[in-house]
Amino acid sequence: MAGCVIALAACQSASTPPTTAMAAISTDPLANPAPGEWTSDGRDYTAQRYSPLTQVNAQNVNQLGLAWYADLDTYRGVEATPLYADGVLYNTLAWNITTAYDARTGAVLWTYDPETPREFGRLACCEPVSRGLAMHGDKVVIATLDGRLIALDKNTGQPVWTSRTFELDSGYAYSITGAPRVFGDLVVVGQSGGDLGVRGFVSAFDINTGEEVWKFFLTPSPTDTPDGEASDSVNALMRATWADTGLWRELGGGANPWDAIAYDPDLNLVYVGTGNSVPHARFYRSNNEGDNLFVCSIVALDATSGEYRWHYQMNPGEEWDWTCTQSMIAADLEIGGRTRQVLMQAPKNGFFYVLDRVTGEFIQAGAHVFQNWNEGFEADGRPITSEQVRYGEDLRLVAPGPGGAHNWFPMAFSPRTGLAYFPAYQSAFVFAIQPGWTPQPMRSNSGWGGFGPAQAARRGELMAEANAMEKAWLTAWDPVANRIAWQVELPRHGNGGVMATASDLVFAGTTRQTFVAFDARNGRELWEFPTQSAPVAGAITYELDGVQYIAINAGWGGGAAQIERGAGIEMPRAPARLLVFRLGGTQQLPPLPANASAPPEPPPLRASEAVVAQGQLLFAQTCAVCHGQNAIGGVKDLRHMSAETHAAFNAIVLDGIYLEKGMASFADLITREESDAIHAYVIARANEDWGR
């Protein structure tokens, strides 16, 4: 798509050639880690999550057993990919608590707690998770929920330097849940908060000093004045795609790069996958005008300077909470009779994309689930968006839904099979703008969800259609043939990240609460281990003393759990654990704790219909981010509160008595009367689901 017309805003390619790479690949250990090491979240700069180790293979994988495990003392989601080097396994949890283990035995070598303020839990869309950490030489790097970048001495766990990636008084609801990345001598990091209201940016820091090197904003300056940052050169390009009026100026527009960021050392390019827009409804955000760059895009930047090189926008004018922050994988593929240097991604919108990673040219894309938004692609790769999914006050059923056809769960690619592997989710959702909506500070700012009494029956019919189409798979995609190679159906959304090996094995966690090895060529299940909690994180494999180990965090939680706990009473599960396997391992997990069985009977509803309606609106604005749409699921399913919790409801919500659990006081946002209304709504929802 290089050289396409700016007005189309699907992509643009800069004429400036790539500058010299920061570090020659041959001298950069992160580009070519030893076969038995796993030193970055994607293992190397291709981010293929592919290991050359072959000791564990299709013939003996059924002999895998537990070598050791570590109790992580949390029921929160554990989403991090561990790292391994020099006999030590490094892991990080919610609140960014980081531990180094002896990789042979699981003995704890050190633990570092950055004392992340618990009130930041309410700014995290989907729990205060961390998706990983980074390494460089003698340093381990963490990015905390409250915006600190901390380099630790990998031998002692003591801080070497600390830098702040965003100011706490910025006016935006920033947080960090994604892993930092080390590229050459730079640490590159994004931030979260796009549902609440942020102006997305990515920034780079010197690995040795922690000093900021460059910063690139991913939406235009709300004041139309230069920021003095690397993005200034394309501020006009971005600004031309946003309306003059709209709440983007107040809420920042979104496009925050909350997870995957990739790098090509030969091209000296950093690839930034950007998030959804804010507010979600384009009617409020940008007067239903413009492509709104760079929401839901991949943006390529010069690694040395942060200067813009090219972009491709998957969803111009995004308004469905779709993100392009998912895994980006580099490979060289034979397509159309020639070798192409490609970048591959399966974002939320249901398509698998193959782009030229040198120029950003669109090569091809194909849908891997049912979708109704795309009517094809123009010659330059710009998607043709169906007007049927552009919503106003009238209801529109859109597929995929906000949970995405592929969310953050890491994707893998095997150069042996030529296939990409990722968990897929088929879904849909009913959208309509909320009439007269105004944004609320530090809350979920969608602008959708105005389902009045006249719309209730029709919304119920459409959501029944959406529920009927829900399916989940582990999908193998052929990026050359542009089609599904094979699929394995799985119970529900929330299946974990994927790892591939040179022995043609694919490992993934499932919502069966198991860790499974599949045949990479056909999807046949070869081995399964009951993990007592669904592993959502990405696995790694390493070699120590001639033995191949496989490690995975099993900790059900995060956004997937919030969605899927709504499918019914959540499954009994153990607290999160780090599980490490080897051939002939003999460790056993302790028995699963006794199940709490059915949820407690709710109290009777005594509030008026008007109070419940007020509570429903307040819940959607204030609580749904953590406790689920329509009070279903979430970090804690509030329909299942005990009598004691009901009695303490206002103390929890207004007085912050659960601050250490991550539930900060909301007294700065809601009154006692509003808290009572929310409580009434939750009681109403609980009674509905008891059949009353």
Secondary structure, DSSP 8 states (H G I E B T S, - for coil): -TT--GGG-SEEE-SS-----SS-GGG-TTTS--TT-B-STTSSTT---EE---SS-TTTGGGEEEEEEEE----S----B-EEETTEEEEE-GGG-EEEEETTT--EEEEE-----GGGGGG-TT-S---B-EEETTEEEEE-TTSEEEEEETTT--EEEEEESS-TTSSS--B--S--EEETTEEEE--B-TTT--B-EEEEEETTT--EEEEEESS--TTSS--SSGGGGGHHHHHTTS-SSSTHHHH-EE----S-EEEETTTTEEEEE---EESS-HHHHHTT-S--TTTTEEEEEETTT--EEEEEESSTT--SS----S-EEEEEEEETTEEEEEEEE--TTSEEEEEETTT--EEEEEESS--SSEEEE-TTS-EEE-GGG--SSS-EEESS-TT-SS-SS--EEETTTTEEEEEEEE--EEE-B-TT----TTS----B----HHHHHHHHHHHHHHHHH-EEEEEEEETTTTEEEEEEEESSS----EEEETTSEEEEEETTTEEEEEETTT--EEEEEE-SS---S--EEEEETTEEEEEEEE---HHHHHHHGGGSS-------EEEEEEET--B----------S--------S-HHHHHHHHHHHHHHTHHHH-GGG-SSSS-GGG--HHHHHTHHHHHTT-TTGGGT----TTT--HHHHHHHHHHHHHHHHHTTT-
